[in-house]
Amino acid sequence: MIATETSKDISVNGIRVTCYSDGSVESHGRSSQGKSFGYDDGKGYRRLCVGFKLLSVHGLIARAFLGPRPDNYDIDHINGDSSNNAPSNLRYVTHSQNLRGSRKITGNSKYRGVRWPAGKKKCRVTIDVGKGKSRRRYELGYFDDEKEAAIARDTFCYEALNYPLEGLNFPELFVDKEKASAQVQSMQDTEENIERIQTQIDMIRQESRLLSYRIDRMIEQRKELQDEKRNLKDLLINYKNP
């Protein structure tokens, strides 16, 4: 079956905007130029003019397909491509979660989380989580090899800090673990379903036994009533024919 494109309308400052499942939008205001993916703002994001006001395309798409954005939440591009605004590539996450999935590289290394301190022949791995008073730094130490340092950083981020795959330097090294984790969760869900079904079966059996007892009791009561009716009939005959 061929998937069909879907669309949803939202109102932006009194102007109807149609958002499409391919990540494009169409403003129906006076300055409308038809369906568009927006233009690159120079920072990797797509923007569109709605009623003479520039808005992010991912913000419009998320609002239409994901609903209102929760307070203090960011819009995350799941695959790291900020130009891909398809609803399936967007999600609401906390700012901290968004940073964990960021593909941006800072510092003098080609890998995220790795730095070459001035005057040092070894690279250093530090990971900062949170901000302000809640900010915490994890120090993994110094490494001779830059790639080895990046893998050590990825391992700690994935296993200890629950980073998503898109937040790693080498996500391909952890795909199997992700699948294994999903399989374990699936098995756990299956076991829970089996236990739930078994409990329901036990309850049905108990109710069946109770119903069977009630039926047997009703049969006995019916027999008793029939015997009593027969006795009354005999008494009546004897009374009429002494």
C-alpha positions as CSV (number, residue, x, y, z in Angstrom):
1,M,0.0,0.0,0.0
2,I,1.4,3.4,-1.0
3,A,1.4,5.9,1.9
4,T,-0.6,9.0,1.2
5,E,0.4,12.5,2.3
6,T,-1.6,13.9,5.2
7,S,-2.1,17.5,6.2
8,K,-3.4,19.4,9.2
9,D,-4.4,23.1,9.5
10,I,-3.5,25.4,12.4
11,S,-4.2,29.1,13.0
12,V,-1.2,31.4,13.4
13,N,-2.2,35.0,14.3
14,G,-5.5,34.5,12.6
15,I,-3.9,33.1,9.4
16,R,-4.6,29.5,8.3
17,V,-1.5,27.5,7.8
18,T,-1.6,24.0,6.3
19,C,1.2,21.6,7.5
20,Y,2.0,18.5,5.5
21,S,3.5,15.2,6.6
22,D,6.5,15.6,4.2
23,G,7.6,18.6,6.3
24,S,6.4,21.4,4.1
25,V,3.9,24.1,5.0
26,E,1.5,26.5,3.2
27,S,0.4,29.9,4.5
28,H,-3.0,31.1,3.3
29,G,-2.3,34.7,4.1
30,R,-2.0,37.6,1.6
31,S,1.7,36.9,1.1
32,S,1.1,33.2,0.4
33,Q,3.4,31.6,-2.2
34,G,2.0,28.1,-2.0
35,K,3.4,25.0,-0.5
36,S,7.0,25.4,0.7
37,F,9.7,23.8,2.8
38,G,10.9,27.2,3.9
39,Y,14.3,28.7,3.4
40,D,17.6,27.9,5.2
41,D,18.2,30.5,7.8
42,G,22.0,29.9,7.7
43,K,21.9,27.8,11.0
44,G,20.5,24.7,9.4
45,Y,16.9,25.4,10.2
46,R,14.0,26.2,7.8
47,R,11.9,29.3,8.2
48,L,8.7,30.7,6.6
49,C,7.0,34.0,6.5
50,V,3.5,33.9,7.9
51,G,1.7,37.3,8.0
52,F,5.0,39.1,7.6
53,K,6.5,37.3,10.5
54,L,9.3,34.7,10.2
55,L,8.5,31.4,12.0
56,S,10.4,28.1,12.2
57,V,8.9,25.4,10.0
58,H,9.6,22.7,12.6
59,G,7.7,24.7,15.1
60,L,4.6,24.9,12.8
61,I,4.8,21.2,11.9
62,A,5.3,20.1,15.6
63,R,2.3,22.2,16.7
64,A,0.1,20.7,14.0
65,F,1.0,17.0,14.4
66,L,2.4,16.8,17.9
67,G,0.1,19.3,19.6
68,P,1.0,22.3,21.8
69,R,4.6,22.3,23.0
70,P,4.9,21.6,26.8
71,D,6.5,24.4,28.9
72,N,10.3,24.5,28.9
73,Y,10.5,21.8,26.2
74,D,12.5,21.9,22.9
75,I,11.7,20.5,19.5
76,D,14.2,17.8,18.7
77,H,15.1,16.5,15.2
78,I,15.4,12.8,15.9
79,N,17.9,12.0,13.1
80,G,20.0,15.2,13.8
81,D,19.0,16.7,10.4
82,S,17.5,20.1,11.3
83,S,16.3,20.5,7.7
84,N,14.1,17.4,7.9
85,N,10.8,18.6,9.4
86,A,8.7,15.6,8.7
87,P,6.5,14.9,11.8
88,S,8.1,11.5,12.2
89,N,11.4,13.2,12.7
90,L,10.2,15.6,15.4
91,R,9.6,15.2,19.1
92,Y,9.3,17.3,22.3
93,V,12.2,16.8,24.7
94,T,13.6,18.7,27.7
95,H,16.5,21.0,27.0
96,S,18.8,18.6,28.7
97,Q,17.6,15.7,26.5
98,N,18.0,17.9,23.4
99,L,21.6,18.6,24.3
100,R,22.3,14.9,24.7
101,G,21.1,14.3,21.1
102,S,23.0,17.2,19.7
103,R,25.3,16.5,16.8
104,K,27.2,19.8,17.3
105,I,30.9,19.4,17.9
106,T,32.7,22.0,20.0
107,G,36.4,22.3,20.8
108,N,39.5,21.3,18.9
109,S,38.6,17.6,18.3
110,K,36.7,16.0,15.5
111,Y,34.7,14.0,18.0
112,R,32.0,15.2,20.5
113,G,33.1,15.3,24.1
114,V,36.8,15.1,23.3
115,R,39.3,18.0,23.7
116,W,43.0,18.5,23.3
117,P,44.2,20.6,26.2
118,A,46.9,23.1,25.4
119,G,50.4,21.7,25.9
120,K,49.1,18.2,26.3
121,K,49.9,15.2,24.1
122,K,46.8,13.4,25.3
123,C,43.2,14.1,24.7
124,R,40.7,14.6,27.5
125,V,37.1,13.5,27.9
126,T,34.7,15.5,30.1
127,I,30.9,15.4,30.0
128,D,28.8,18.2,31.3
129,V,25.1,17.5,32.2
130,G,22.6,20.1,33.2
131,K,23.1,23.8,33.7
132,G,23.3,26.3,36.5
133,K,23.4,24.9,40.0
134,S,22.3,21.5,38.8
135,R,25.2,21.2,36.4
136,R,27.4,18.2,36.8
137,R,30.7,17.3,35.2
138,Y,31.9,13.7,34.5
139,E,35.6,13.3,34.1
140,L,36.7,10.2,32.2
141,G,40.4,11.2,32.1
142,Y,43.1,11.3,29.4
143,F,43.6,9.1,26.3
144,D,46.4,8.6,23.9
145,D,44.1,7.9,21.0
146,E,41.4,10.3,19.9
147,K,39.0,7.7,18.6
148,E,39.5,5.5,21.7
149,A,38.6,8.6,23.8
150,A,35.5,9.2,21.7
151,I,34.3,5.5,22.1
152,A,34.9,5.7,25.8
153,R,32.8,8.9,25.9
154,D,30.0,7.2,23.9
155,T,30.0,4.1,26.1
156,F,29.6,6.2,29.2
157,C,27.0,8.5,27.7
158,Y,24.9,5.6,26.4
159,E,25.1,3.2,29.4
160,A,25.3,5.7,32.3
161,L,23.6,8.8,31.0
162,N,21.0,7.2,28.7
163,Y,22.0,9.2,25.6
164,P,20.1,8.5,22.4
165,L,22.0,7.0,19.5
166,E,22.0,10.3,17.6
167,G,24.0,11.9,20.5
168,L,26.9,9.5,20.0
169,N,30.0,9.7,17.8
170,F,29.7,6.1,16.7
171,P,26.0,5.1,17.0
172,E,26.6,2.0,14.8
173,L,28.6,0.5,17.7
174,F,25.5,0.5,19.9
175,V,22.7,-0.4,17.5
176,D,22.9,-4.1,18.5
177,K,22.6,-3.1,22.2
178,E,19.6,-1.0,21.3
179,K,18.0,-3.9,19.6
180,A,18.9,-6.2,22.5
181,S,17.4,-3.8,25.0
182,A,14.2,-3.6,22.9
183,Q,14.1,-7.4,22.7
184,V,14.5,-7.7,26.5
185,Q,11.7,-5.2,27.0
186,S,9.6,-7.1,24.6
187,M,10.2,-10.3,26.5
188,Q,9.4,-8.6,29.8
189,D,6.2,-7.2,28.3
190,T,5.3,-10.7,27.0
191,E,5.9,-12.3,30.4
192,E,3.8,-9.6,32.0
193,N,1.0,-10.3,29.5
194,I,1.2,-14.1,30.1
195,E,1.0,-13.5,33.9
196,R,-2.0,-11.2,33.3
197,I,-3.7,-13.7,31.1
198,Q,-3.0,-16.5,33.6
199,T,-4.6,-14.4,36.4
200,Q,-7.6,-13.8,34.2
201,I,-7.9,-17.5,33.5
202,D,-7.7,-18.4,37.2
203,M,-10.4,-15.8,37.9
204,I,-12.6,-17.3,35.2
205,R,-12.1,-20.8,36.6
206,Q,-13.0,-19.6,40.0
207,E,-16.1,-17.9,38.7
208,S,-17.0,-21.1,36.8
209,R,-16.7,-23.2,39.9
210,L,-18.9,-20.8,41.8
211,L,-21.4,-20.8,38.9
212,S,-21.4,-24.6,38.8
213,Y,-22.0,-24.7,42.6
214,R,-24.9,-22.3,42.2
215,I,-26.4,-24.4,39.4
216,D,-26.1,-27.6,41.5
217,R,-27.7,-25.8,44.4
218,M,-30.6,-24.6,42.2
219,I,-31.2,-28.2,40.9
220,E,-31.3,-29.4,44.5
221,Q,-33.7,-26.7,45.5
222,R,-35.9,-27.5,42.5
223,K,-36.0,-31.1,43.5
224,E,-36.9,-30.2,47.0
225,L,-39.7,-28.0,45.8
226,Q,-41.0,-30.8,43.5
227,D,-41.0,-33.2,46.5
228,E,-42.8,-30.7,48.6
229,K,-45.3,-30.1,45.9
230,R,-45.9,-33.8,45.6
231,N,-46.4,-34.2,49.4
232,L,-48.8,-31.3,49.4
233,K,-50.7,-32.9,46.6
234,D,-50.9,-36.2,48.4
235,L,-52.1,-34.4,51.6
236,L,-54.8,-32.6,49.6
237,I,-56.1,-35.9,48.1
238,N,-56.1,-37.6,51.5
239,Y,-58.0,-34.6,52.9
240,K,-60.7,-34.8,50.2
241,N,-61.0,-38.6,50.5
242,P,-60.6,-39.5,54.2
